[in-house]
Amino acid sequence: MEFTDHPAPDPQRLLGQFDEWSRGETLPGRMLANLKTGRLPEVLEALGEPAHGLADWWDKWEKGTALPDEVTAALAEGGLRKQLEALTNS
């Protein structure tokens, strides 16, 4: 039996995981792992140009060329929360 269908990314859940880190409840590396499992890369790709800078930082994380603290700070400063809120409210 082969499973190929995945549930769609859930922006509300991604936002919750990001907020846990913002409140200091989750370490940066754990938050990034949670966002990856929650399929943030697909969300960033679907957003296109508005999320271009965020996607660049995500790629750095995926390639191991940026530290978790750098990436989480860049995601926060780059407006990830605002992007996820917009998706949640749409």
N, CA, C and O of each residue as an XYZ file, in Angstrom:
360
protein
N       0.848     -1.169      0.000
C       0.000      0.000      0.000
C       0.893      1.231      0.000
O       1.839      1.320      0.782
N       0.590      2.176     -0.877
C       1.395      3.381     -0.980
C       0.546      4.594     -0.641
O      -0.556      4.760     -1.163
N       1.069      5.437      0.237
C       0.368      6.654      0.619
C       1.041      7.830     -0.081
O       2.220      8.103      0.139
N       0.295      8.507     -0.910
C       0.855      9.653     -1.617
C       0.114     10.942     -1.294
O       0.621     12.032     -1.559
N      -1.067     10.827     -0.733
C      -1.834     12.026     -0.396
C      -1.429     12.533      0.978
O      -1.374     11.780      1.951
N      -1.149     13.811      1.032
C      -0.805     14.466      2.290
C      -1.864     15.521      2.557
O      -2.386     16.124      1.619
N      -2.183     15.749      3.808
C      -3.105     16.848      4.090
C      -2.463     18.172      3.699
O      -1.240     18.316      3.725
N      -3.283     19.111      3.346
C      -2.779     20.441      2.975
C      -2.110     21.082      4.184
O      -2.485     20.802      5.322
N      -1.125     21.936      3.944
C      -0.516     22.664      5.061
C      -1.586     23.476      5.800
O      -2.509     24.006      5.183
N      -1.453     23.564      7.096
C      -2.415     24.282      7.934
C      -1.766     25.562      8.461
O      -0.999     25.512      9.422
N      -2.068     26.714      7.840
C      -1.451     27.968      8.282
C      -1.692     28.277      9.755
O      -0.817     28.844     10.411
N      -2.856     27.918     10.289
C      -3.148     28.167     11.698
C      -2.199     27.376     12.594
O      -1.704     27.888     13.598
N      -1.958     26.146     12.226
C      -1.036     25.317     13.013
C       0.398     25.840     12.899
O       1.125     25.895     13.891
N       0.796     26.222     11.688
C       2.123     26.800     11.497
C       2.283     28.067     12.334
O       3.327     28.286     12.948
N       1.256     28.886     12.352
C       1.285     30.107     13.152
C       1.435     29.769     14.634
O       2.195     30.427     15.346
N       0.727     28.762     15.095
C       0.843     28.335     16.489
C       2.248     27.874     16.833
O       2.754     28.168     17.916
N       2.882     27.150     15.916
C       4.245     26.690     16.151
C       5.229     27.858     16.171
O       6.165     27.880     16.969
N       5.005     28.827     15.284
C       5.854     30.012     15.269
C       5.666     30.804     16.555
O       6.636     31.296     17.130
N       4.424     30.929     17.008
C       4.147     31.669     18.242
C       4.760     30.993     19.467
O       5.212     31.681     20.383
N       4.784     29.671     19.500
C       5.435     28.973     20.616
C       6.892     29.400     20.726
O       7.389     29.651     21.824
N       7.576     29.481     19.588
C       8.963     29.936     19.592
C       9.038     31.394     20.040
O       9.911     31.760     20.828
N       8.120     32.228     19.537
C       8.115     33.654     19.887
C       7.978     33.865     21.391
O       8.540     34.808     21.947
N       7.230     32.984     22.040
C       7.031     33.078     23.492
C       8.160     32.408     24.274
O       8.148     32.422     25.504
N       9.120     31.830     23.586
C      10.244     31.178     24.247
C       9.944     29.771     24.723
O      10.677     29.232     25.552
N       8.887     29.171     24.219
C       8.493     27.829     24.647
C       9.144     26.724     23.819
O       9.106     25.554     24.199
N       9.736     27.094     22.694
C      10.343     26.127     21.791
C      11.701     26.657     21.338
O      11.849     27.849     21.072
N      12.664     25.795     21.254
C      13.988     26.181     20.760
C      13.924     26.431     19.253
O      13.074     25.863     18.568
N      14.818     27.275     18.735
C      14.784     27.594     17.309
C      14.837     26.367     16.386
O      14.059     26.275     15.436
N      15.726     25.451     16.654
C      15.832     24.257     15.812
C      14.575     23.412     15.830
O      14.165     22.880     14.799
N      13.958     23.286     17.000
C      12.720     22.516     17.116
C      11.605     23.202     16.345
O      10.823     22.541     15.662
N      11.526     24.534     16.449
C      10.493     25.270     15.726
C      10.666     25.097     14.220
O       9.687     24.898     13.501
N      11.892     25.173     13.748
C      12.123     24.999     12.316
C      11.744     23.589     11.868
O      11.167     23.408     10.796
N      12.066     22.604     12.681
C      11.671     21.228     12.357
C      10.145     21.102     12.317
O       9.598     20.445     11.432
N       9.464     21.731     13.272
C       7.993     21.690     13.283
C       7.420     22.360     12.038
O       6.461     21.865     11.446
N       8.011     23.488     11.644
C       7.524     24.182     10.451
C       7.766     23.345      9.198
O       6.949     23.345      8.278
N       8.882     22.640      9.169
C       9.151     21.785      8.014
C       8.134     20.649      7.950
O       7.588     20.357      6.885
N       7.883     20.013      9.083
C       6.890     18.938      9.136
C       5.503     19.460      8.758
O       4.714     18.758      8.126
N       5.220     20.700      9.155
C       3.943     21.320      8.827
C       3.873     21.849      7.402
O       2.864     22.421      6.989
N       4.962     21.653      6.653
C       5.014     21.959      5.221
C       5.098     23.447      4.911
O       4.515     23.923      3.937
N       5.826     24.175      5.747
C       6.049     25.594      5.478
C       6.694     25.842      4.116
O       6.318     26.802      3.444
N       7.648     25.018      3.680
C       8.234     25.286      2.366
C       7.184     25.374      1.251
O       7.309     26.197      0.344
N       6.163     24.536      1.320
C       5.095     24.578      0.319
C       4.294     25.871      0.420
O       3.890     26.443     -0.593
N       4.072     26.320      1.636
C       3.341     27.575      1.848
C       4.137     28.729      1.263
O       3.580     29.572      0.560
N       5.425     28.775      1.542
C       6.262     29.856      1.022
C       6.290     29.838     -0.504
O       6.242     30.887     -1.147
N       6.365     28.661     -1.066
C       6.360     28.549     -2.531
C       5.044     29.052     -3.109
O       5.035     29.754     -4.120
N       3.943     28.697     -2.477
C       2.628     29.120     -2.961
C       2.444     30.628     -2.840
O       1.753     31.231     -3.661
N       3.049     31.244     -1.835
C       2.933     32.692     -1.658
C       3.690     33.457     -2.740
O       3.342     34.593     -3.059
N       4.709     32.843     -3.293
C       5.451     33.469     -4.378
C       6.256     34.674     -3.938
O       6.926     34.641     -2.906
N       6.190     35.734     -4.720
C       7.018     36.927     -4.516
C       6.921     37.524     -3.112
O       7.955     37.891     -2.554
N       5.732     37.641     -2.511
C       5.687     38.239     -1.166
C       6.526     37.495     -0.123
O       6.922     38.078      0.886
N       6.792     36.229     -0.361
C       7.552     35.427      0.605
C       8.946     35.082      0.099
O       9.607     34.201      0.648
N       9.397     35.776     -0.952
C      10.681     35.439     -1.564
C      11.833     35.482     -0.556
O      12.632     34.547     -0.496
N      11.925     36.543      0.227
C      13.004     36.656      1.212
C      12.928     35.570      2.271
O      13.954     35.047      2.705
N      11.708     35.228      2.689
C      11.534     34.165      3.672
C      11.979     32.830      3.086
O      12.633     32.034      3.761
N      11.622     32.591      1.836
C      12.005     31.345      1.176
C      13.524     31.246      1.034
O      14.089     30.159      1.153
N      14.184     32.373      0.782
C      15.647     32.363      0.694
C      16.268     31.914      2.016
O      17.190     31.098      2.031
N      15.758     32.454      3.126
C      16.277     32.043      4.435
C      15.962     30.582      4.706
O      16.784     29.862      5.274
N      14.780     30.142      4.303
C      14.420     28.738      4.508
C      15.399     27.842      3.748
O      15.849     26.822      4.270
N      15.724     28.230      2.515
C      16.676     27.447      1.726
C      18.040     27.377      2.405
O      18.702     26.340      2.372
N      18.456     28.479      3.019
C      19.722     28.472      3.747
C      19.671     27.454      4.884
O      20.641     26.740      5.136
N      18.531     27.396      5.565
C      18.359     26.416      6.652
C      18.435     25.001      6.090
O      19.132     24.147      6.636
N      17.725     24.760      5.008
C      17.682     23.421      4.410
C      19.067     22.969      3.946
O      19.407     21.790      4.048
N      19.859     23.908      3.438
C      21.186     23.578      2.928
C      22.258     23.577      4.021
O      23.403     23.201      3.773
N      21.885     23.996      5.218
C      22.830     24.007      6.326
C      23.815     25.152      6.264
O      24.897     25.070      6.846
N      23.457     26.231      5.562
C      24.365     27.366      5.451
C      24.001     28.502      6.406
O      24.650     29.549      6.395
N      22.982     28.308      7.223
C      22.605     29.304      8.225
C      22.219     28.574      9.508
O      21.653     27.481      9.476
N      22.534     29.193     10.619
C      22.217     28.626     11.931
C      20.745     28.849     12.279
O      20.126     29.790     11.783
N      20.187     27.991     13.124
C      18.781     28.146     13.502
C      18.432     29.536     14.030
O      17.390     30.090     13.680
N      19.302     30.099     14.872
C      19.020     31.428     15.418
C      18.925     32.480     14.323
O      18.074     33.368     14.381
N      19.803     32.381     13.321
C      19.777     33.328     12.203
C      18.480     33.206     11.403
O      17.854     34.202     11.041
N      18.104     31.978     11.142
C      16.925     31.733     10.316
C      15.658     32.160     11.047
O      14.791     32.806     10.458
N      15.544     31.805     12.316
C      14.338     32.190     13.047
C      14.225     33.704     13.163
O      13.131     34.255     13.038
N      15.339     34.378     13.400
C      15.314     35.843     13.464
C      14.909     36.432     12.122
O      14.115     37.371     12.069
N      15.449     35.889     11.038
C      15.113     36.390      9.705
C      13.642     36.143      9.371
O      12.997     36.992      8.756
N      13.112     34.995      9.768
C      11.692     34.714      9.527
C      10.811     35.689     10.299
O       9.806     36.180      9.784
N      11.202     35.963     11.542
C      10.429     36.898     12.366
C      10.496     38.306     11.779
O       9.469     38.962     11.607
N      11.706     38.766     11.473
C      11.886     40.118     10.933
C      11.297     40.252      9.533
O      10.880     41.338      9.132
N      11.264     39.157      8.798
C      10.752     39.181      7.429
C       9.244     39.099      7.316
O       8.694     39.161      6.216
N       8.568     38.959      8.459
C       7.115     38.999      8.444
C       6.408     37.665      8.282
O       5.284     37.618      7.782
N       7.050     36.579      8.698
C       6.386     35.274      8.583
C       5.059     35.265      9.324
O       4.064     34.745      8.820
N       5.043     35.834     10.509
C       3.801     35.842     11.297
C       2.682     36.534     10.515
O       1.562     36.027     10.453
N       2.978     37.673      9.927
C       1.976     38.421      9.168
C       1.476     37.605      7.972
O       0.282     37.606      7.672
N       2.389     36.915      7.295
C       2.006     36.082      6.150
C       1.081     34.947      6.588
O       0.074     34.671      5.936
N       1.427     34.298      7.689
C       0.607     33.195      8.176
C      -0.754     33.687      8.678
O      -1.773     33.029      8.469
N      -0.762     34.841      9.337
C      -2.041     35.415      9.785
C      -2.947     35.719      8.592
O      -4.149     35.457      8.639
N      -2.376     36.267      7.532
C      -3.160     36.573      6.348
C      -3.772     35.311      5.747
O      -4.927     35.315      5.319
N      -3.001     34.243      5.717
C      -3.518     32.973      5.192
C      -4.615     32.403      6.092
O      -5.599     31.838      5.615
N      -4.425     32.561      7.382
C      -5.395     32.051      8.345
C      -6.711     32.799      8.233
O      -7.782     32.210      8.384
N      -6.632     34.093      7.969
C      -7.847     34.931      7.913
C      -8.496     34.948      6.542
O      -9.554     35.553      6.375
N      -7.888     34.298      5.549
C      -8.474     34.337      4.208
C      -9.431     33.198      3.969
O     -10.007     33.092      2.886
